[in-house]
């Protein structure tokens, strides 16, 4: 490294670690560091909002202390007229971290319905592709405690079961990449404090105020509940208790997959024997959902109603061949063969 670069690096480190002299910032960082506990290089997904900028600051310090490589990416969905301008603005903000942030652009036809969900899936896929190209196994997302509560109510409105309404885990795996949410123990207010202290400013996504989106209406609903006495900390305690119950069900799902399914990795196929479907309903539902998600290479599982209908058709021997979630299911004697749809 040249003397000039060393000097820039030294100034950056001084700027960052000076921010930790603030008591509240230091306490947030120490809690973050303990929660993350990661010793491998990683990618950070950035949006420009206060949560992702706070994550960028915290991970920059973490990478320096742990001597790890961190790569920052922001996705320009091109769904709004000023999205490219905002992405470039965030790139300028990152000069405070002396870090480069790469803009990933979503090209092609844009959806007219279910926009936020489709955009989220596309964003994840762009990040996964970049991680694989760089041989990095970890992607960090900026979801926080408030997102947990929003997700809870969104899933209830969809009629989701227990697994769905508590589906935000700190660590999941998708296409062999670890997807990590290290901010789930932090409120949005705490993250806004960090962003203001480090960056002075952050991007306000106009879609976050557009009530045509269900998530925005849910957010406003939660604010009204807070006025009626909703305690977010107690609510999160309820979610955690539900997670304990969910872990018990997961145990039997894993047992079913281990004992009653066979994976053929070279062909990306899974064979399900007849006992696979002779388990408690929730265990069968989750087991099949997991198989479809894995074989179909989907980030999200198929919708619950479709899986329920598929299970009924299989149990009632209605059809020889079925399709769902980019998968083809064929009956072969007393087994069901699941293959990826081409």
N, C-alpha and C positions, 0 to 999 in steps of 0.2 A: 504494500500500500504506500502511495506517495505521501510525503510530508503534508501536502495540502489536504489530502483526504483524511489523514490522521487528525489534522487540526479541526476539520469539519465534524468528524466523528466525536472528538472530545467536546466540542461546543454543544452538539446534540445531546450527549450523555449528561452534560451539566444542566442543560435546559430541562430535560426530562426528570432528572433526579431532584432538581430544585423544586419541582411540582410536588414531590413526595414529602417536602418539609411541611406542607399543609396537613394538619392532623387528620382531617376527615378523608382527604385523598389517600393518605398513607394507610389508614384503617381499611378503606375499600380495596386498596391494592393487596394488602396482606391477606385479606379474606379471599380475593381472587386467586392469588398465587397458591394458596392452600387447596382451593377447590380444583384448580386446573391440573396440577400435578402431572405435567406432560414433559417428556424428555426427548421428543422427536420434533423435527421440523414441521411447520404447519402453514396453512393458508388461512387468511381472514377475509370473510365476505363483508364488504363495506357498502352501505347505502348512502351515507352522508348525514343520516339522522343522528340524534344524540346518543342512542344506544350503540350504534356501530362505531362512532367516533371514540366513545369511551372505551370500547373494546380494543380499538386500534392503539390507543395510548397505553392501556394496560398490557397488551400483548407485546408492544415494542419494548417496554421495560423488562417484561418477563424474558423476552428473547435475548436481551443483552445480558441479564443476570445468569441465564442458563446456557448462554453461548449457542443459541439455536438460530436457524434461518427462518424468517417469516416473510411470506409473500402476501401482498394486499391486492384485492381485485374488486372492482365495482362493475355491475352489469347495467348497461344502457339498454333498456327494453324498447326504447323508441315508441312508447305508448302515449307520451305527452310531448308537446311541441318543444318544451324547454329541457327535456331529459338529457340531451347531449351537453347543453350548457351547464347543467347542474353537475354532471359527471366530471367535466373539466374544472369546475369550481372546487370540487372535492380534491381533485389532483393537486390544485394549488395549496389547499389547506394542509396537505401532507408534507409540504416543505418544512412545516414546523417539527415534524418527526424525522426530517432528512431521509424520508422513505419515498420510494416510487410506488405509485399505484397504477395498475394496468386496467384499462377500460375494456370490458368484454361486451361486444355488441350483439344483440339479438336481431338478426336479419330475417327476412321472410314475412309471410302473411301473418297478420295479427288477429287474435280472436275477437268476436263481437259479443260473446257471452262468457260467463265464468272467467272473466278477465284476470282477476287477481290470482286465482288458483292456477290457471295455465301459465301465467307469468312466473309464478313461484317455481313451478316444475321446470320451466325452461332455464331459470336462473340456477337452480341446483344442478341441472345437467351440464351447463356451461362450466360451472365450478368443478364438477366431478371430472370432466374431460381435461381441464387444465391441471388438476391434481395428478391425474394418471400420466399426463405428458411430462410433468416435472418429477415424477416418482415420489410424490409427497402423499402420505397416507392419512393426513388429518386436515379437516376443514372446520374452522370455528365460526359459529353464527352468533348474532347479537340478540337472540331472544332473551327476554327478561321476565321477572316475576309477574308483571301485568299481562304479558302475553299468555301466561299459563291460565289466568282467569278468563281472558277473552276466548281462548281456545276451548275451555270448558263449556262455556255457554253456546259457542258456535256448534260444537259437537252435539249438545243436547237438542238444539233445533233441528239437527240432521237425523235425530233418532239413534245416535251412536250408542253402543254398549259401553261397559266399564273400560275396556281397553282403549276405546276411542276418546272418551272424555278426559282421560289423563295421559294422552299420547305424547306429550312433550317430555322426552327423556333427556337427561344431560348428555348421554352418549348413545348413539345408534350407529349402525353400519349400513352403508348403501353402496352396492357395486364394489365391495371390498375396501371402501374408504370410510374412515371414522368421521362421523358428523357430530361435532361437540358443541354444546350450548353452555358455556361456562358462566353465564350471567343470570341463570334462573333464580339465584338467591338474592338478586338485587332488584330494587324497584326502579321504575323509569325515572323518578325524581332524583335518585342518587346518581344515575348515569348522566342526567342533564347537568348536574352540578360539576361532574368531571369534565364534560364537554366544554362547558363555559369557561372553566378555569384553565383548560389547556388550549382550546381552539378559539375561544371568544364567541364563536358563531357556529351554527350548523344548518343543514338544509331542511326546510319544512316541505314535505311532500304534500302537494295540494290534494291528492287523492285521499289523504288521511282525514279530510274534512268533508269528503263527498258522501252524503248519506245514501246515495244509490248503491253503495257497497255495504253488504251485510255486516262486515267486520266493524265498520265505522258506526253503524247503528247499535251494535253490541257494546262498543266502547262508550257511547253516550248513555246506554242503558246502565252500565256499571257505574258511571259517574252519578247517576240518579240514585242507585242503590247505596252508594257511599253517603249521600245526603240523608238517607234513611237509616244509616248506622252500620253499613257493611264494613267489617273489619277485614282487610285484605290478608293480614297475617293469620287470622283464625281460619279464613277461607282456604289459604294455602295449607294449613294444618289438616283440614278436611281432605284436600286433594292428596296429601301425603298418606293419610290413613287409607284412602281408597287404593293407593299404589301398593300398600302392603297386601291387601286382599288380592290385588291383581297378580302379584308375584306368585301366590299360591296356584292360581289358574295356569300361569306360565309354566310352572313345574310340570303339570300334567300334559300341557301342549308339547313340551320338549320330549316328554316320555312317549307320547303318541307318535311323534315324528321319528324318534329313534327306533321304536319297536315295529312300526307299521308302515314305514316308507323306505324306499331304496333309491338313492341318487346315482345316476349315470352321468358323471361330470363331463366326459368327452362329448356326449350327445346333448348335454343340457336337458336331461329328462329326469323325471321322478316317477317311480311306480308306487302306487298306493294299494295296499292289500285290503281285503274286505273288512278286517278288524279296525282299519283306520276310521271307518264311519260308524262303528259301534261303540262310541264313547259319548260322554255327556255333550249336549248340543253345543255349548260354548267352546268346549275343547275341539270338537270337529270343525266348527266355524273358524276358529283361529288357526288351527293346523292347516286347513285348506287355503286360507287367506295368505298364510306365510309361504306356502308352496307356490301359489300363483304369483306372488310378489317376486319371489326368487327366480323362478323360471322365466317369467315375463319381463324381468329386468325393470320393474317399476319402482319408483321411489315411494309412492303411496299404494296401498292395497285397493282392490276393486270395492265398489260400494256394497254395503252390507246386504241390501235387499237382493242384489244380483247373486251374491254368494249363497244366501239362503235358498233362493230359487234353484241354483245349480245343485246344491246338496239334495234337495227334494227330488230333482230329476234323476240324480245318480241313485238314490235309495229306491226310487220307484221303477228303475230300469226303463225310463221313458225313451231315452235315445242312445244310439251307439256312439255318436260324436257330438261334443259340445265345445263351445268357445267362450272364453272370458279372460280379461286382463292380458291380452296378447298371448294367450295360451290356448292350445288345443287339448282337449281331454277325450281319450278314446277308451272304450271298454274292451279289455282283452281277458276273456274268461271271467275269473272272479276278481280281477284287478282293474285299476284305472291308470292309464299311462298319460302323464302330463308333459307336453312338449311345447316349445316356443313356436308361436304362429309366425310364419314367414310371409 
